[in-house]
Amino acid sequence: MINKQNLWFLTLFSLILVLSVYYITMPSDLLTKAMDTDAVEEKEESKETIEEVSSLTAMRVSLEEERQDKMDDLQEQLTSDTIGSEEKNNLYEQLKYLNTLQSREEELEKQIKKEFKLDSFVKIDNHTVSVVCVSKEHDNTLANNIMRLIQSYYEEKMYITVKFQK
């Protein structure tokens, strides 16, 4: 005998099965038309944002590739049997330094986003910090405030540059 719970399960399962078969056998031109109308609307709204952020993304990707290559080289040297423990310690410290640089850059980007509501790219190299912000206004006071924010994270004096992109 079939109880109510089993009957509901079979009903819902058959409904899902019918809908999935319908979706699979539906002509693909209907799907592409529906997706194209949605995509056109979204494309118009986000076209400017994509162009602004794409240059930042390209900079991030190139920096990450550069750092990843350097980290791979360091890890390869670290796993080598031919070097001594002192050299391995130095290599490990360099890896640790690269990881802290990367996390500090991400932290600074989040702070700039939080404080000034700007998309940005931050690159730290020794005592030099380069910041690229996407902003329509190129304001000296805004650049000065960004410099002060970044300097507040460091005890020693840093050379900070801020560039704006449209």
Backbone torsions as a table, in degrees:
resi	resn	phi	psi	omega
1	MET	NA	139.3	-179.1
2	ILE	-93.3	124.4	177.1
3	ASN	-90.1	177.6	-175.3
4	LYS	-63.6	-39.0	-177.8
5	GLN	-63.7	-45.5	178.2
6	ASN	-65.1	-36.4	179.3
7	LEU	-64.7	-44.3	177.3
8	TRP	-63.3	-42.1	179.0
9	PHE	-60.5	-48.1	179.8
10	LEU	-62.8	-39.6	179.7
11	THR	-63.8	-49.3	-179.4
12	LEU	-66.8	-39.8	178.6
13	PHE	-62.8	-42.8	179.6
14	SER	-67.4	-37.1	176.7
15	LEU	-62.1	-45.4	178.0
16	ILE	-63.4	-41.3	179.0
17	LEU	-62.2	-44.6	179.9
18	VAL	-64.4	-43.7	179.5
19	LEU	-65.1	-39.5	179.2
20	SER	-68.1	-38.2	176.3
21	VAL	-65.6	-39.9	177.6
22	TYR	-63.1	-42.9	-179.6
23	TYR	-64.0	-41.5	-178.7
24	ILE	-68.2	-39.0	-176.3
25	THR	-88.8	-3.8	179.8
26	MET	-64.3	140.9	179.3
27	PRO	-60.2	139.7	-174.9
28	SER	-71.0	-23.8	-179.7
29	ASP	-67.9	-29.6	175.3
30	LEU	-66.2	-41.7	179.1
31	LEU	-65.3	-43.5	-178.1
32	THR	-67.2	-35.8	177.4
33	LYS	-64.9	-44.3	179.6
34	ALA	-63.9	-41.1	179.8
35	MET	-70.4	-36.5	-179.5
36	ASP	-64.8	-41.6	179.8
37	THR	-65.2	-39.7	176.8
38	ASP	-67.2	-41.1	-177.3
39	ALA	-66.7	-38.0	179.8
40	VAL	-63.8	-42.8	179.2
41	GLU	-63.8	-45.4	-179.1
42	GLU	-68.6	-35.6	-177.8
43	LYS	-64.6	-41.1	179.6
44	GLU	-63.7	-39.8	-178.0
45	GLU	-72.2	-38.3	-172.1
46	SER	-102.6	7.6	-177.3
47	LYS	-63.0	-44.9	179.7
48	GLU	-65.4	-43.1	-178.7
49	THR	-62.9	-40.4	-179.3
50	ILE	-64.4	-42.6	-179.6
51	GLU	-63.8	-39.6	-179.2
52	GLU	-67.6	-44.8	-174.0
53	VAL	-80.2	-22.8	-176.6
54	SER	-64.1	-36.6	178.4
55	SER	-68.5	-37.8	175.8
56	LEU	-64.8	-40.6	179.6
57	THR	-64.1	-40.0	178.0
58	ALA	-62.4	-40.7	178.6
59	MET	-65.4	-42.0	178.8
60	ARG	-62.5	-44.1	-178.1
61	VAL	-63.2	-43.9	-179.6
62	SER	-65.0	-39.8	178.3
63	LEU	-66.0	-42.2	179.2
64	GLU	-64.4	-39.3	177.7
65	GLU	-64.3	-42.7	178.7
66	GLU	-61.6	-46.8	-179.9
67	ARG	-67.1	-39.0	-179.5
68	GLN	-64.9	-40.2	176.4
69	ASP	-61.6	-43.5	179.7
70	LYS	-64.6	-41.6	179.3
71	MET	-66.9	-38.6	177.7
72	ASP	-62.7	-42.5	177.4
73	ASP	-62.1	-43.8	179.8
74	LEU	-64.8	-41.4	179.2
75	GLN	-67.2	-36.8	177.1
76	GLU	-63.3	-43.7	177.7
77	GLN	-66.5	-35.1	-178.4
78	LEU	-66.4	-36.2	-178.8
79	THR	-84.0	-5.0	178.9
80	SER	-68.3	144.3	179.9
81	ASP	-87.3	-10.6	-173.0
82	THR	-84.2	-11.8	-177.3
83	ILE	-101.4	157.3	-177.0
84	GLY	-85.3	175.8	-176.2
85	SER	-68.6	-34.3	178.9
86	GLU	-64.5	-42.7	178.2
87	GLU	-67.1	-37.5	177.6
88	LYS	-63.9	-38.4	177.1
89	ASN	-62.9	-42.1	178.0
90	ASN	-63.6	-42.4	178.2
91	LEU	-63.8	-41.4	178.5
92	TYR	-63.8	-40.1	177.6
93	GLU	-64.4	-37.9	176.5
94	GLN	-64.4	-41.7	176.5
95	LEU	-61.8	-43.8	179.1
96	LYS	-62.8	-40.7	179.0
97	TYR	-62.8	-43.5	178.4
98	LEU	-62.3	-40.5	177.8
99	ASN	-65.0	-40.3	178.9
100	THR	-69.0	-35.8	175.5
101	LEU	-60.3	-46.1	-178.2
102	GLN	-63.3	-43.3	179.5
103	SER	-68.4	-36.0	178.4
104	ARG	-65.7	-41.3	178.3
105	GLU	-61.9	-44.5	178.6
106	GLU	-63.4	-40.2	178.6
107	GLU	-62.6	-43.3	179.4
108	LEU	-66.4	-39.4	177.4
109	GLU	-62.1	-41.3	178.2
110	LYS	-65.1	-39.5	179.1
111	GLN	-65.9	-40.8	177.9
112	ILE	-64.5	-40.2	178.1
113	LYS	-63.9	-41.2	-177.9
114	LYS	-70.9	-46.7	-175.0
115	GLU	-76.5	-44.0	-171.4
116	PHE	-114.2	-2.8	179.7
117	LYS	55.5	46.3	179.3
118	LEU	-123.9	138.2	169.7
119	ASP	-75.2	137.9	-175.5
120	SER	-146.7	165.5	174.1
121	PHE	-129.6	128.6	-178.4
122	VAL	-121.2	131.8	176.1
123	LYS	-128.4	125.2	179.9
124	ILE	-109.1	129.6	178.5
125	ASP	-140.2	103.5	-175.8
126	ASN	55.9	-113.2	180.0
127	HIS	-102.6	21.8	-179.5
128	THR	-118.5	129.7	176.7
129	VAL	-121.5	120.4	178.3
130	SER	-108.1	129.8	-179.0
131	VAL	-123.6	131.1	174.3
132	VAL	-119.7	122.2	-178.3
133	CYS	-115.7	145.0	174.2
134	VAL	-95.8	112.3	-178.3
135	SER	-154.7	142.3	177.8
136	LYS	-76.8	-30.2	178.8
137	GLU	-99.7	136.0	178.6
138	HIS	-108.6	88.4	-171.4
139	ASP	-107.0	132.0	178.9
140	ASN	-65.5	-38.0	-179.7
141	THR	-67.5	-36.9	176.6
142	LEU	-63.5	-45.0	177.9
143	ALA	-61.8	-41.0	179.0
144	ASN	-64.2	-42.0	178.3
145	ASN	-65.0	-37.8	177.1
146	ILE	-65.1	-41.7	177.8
147	MET	-61.3	-42.9	179.3
148	ARG	-64.6	-40.2	178.5
149	LEU	-60.8	-45.9	-178.3
150	ILE	-67.7	-41.7	-179.1
151	GLN	-64.5	-28.3	179.3
152	SER	-64.5	-18.5	178.6
153	TYR	-84.9	-9.1	-175.8
154	TYR	-122.7	144.4	176.0
155	GLU	-83.1	-41.2	179.3
156	GLU	-84.8	160.6	-178.7
157	LYS	-69.8	129.9	179.5
158	MET	-113.9	148.0	174.7
159	TYR	-92.8	110.3	-172.5
160	ILE	-115.5	129.3	174.6
161	THR	-118.8	139.1	178.5
162	VAL	-123.6	125.6	176.0
163	LYS	-120.0	147.4	178.6
164	PHE	-113.4	141.0	173.8
165	GLN	-122.6	149.1	176.4
166	LYS	-89.4	NA	NA
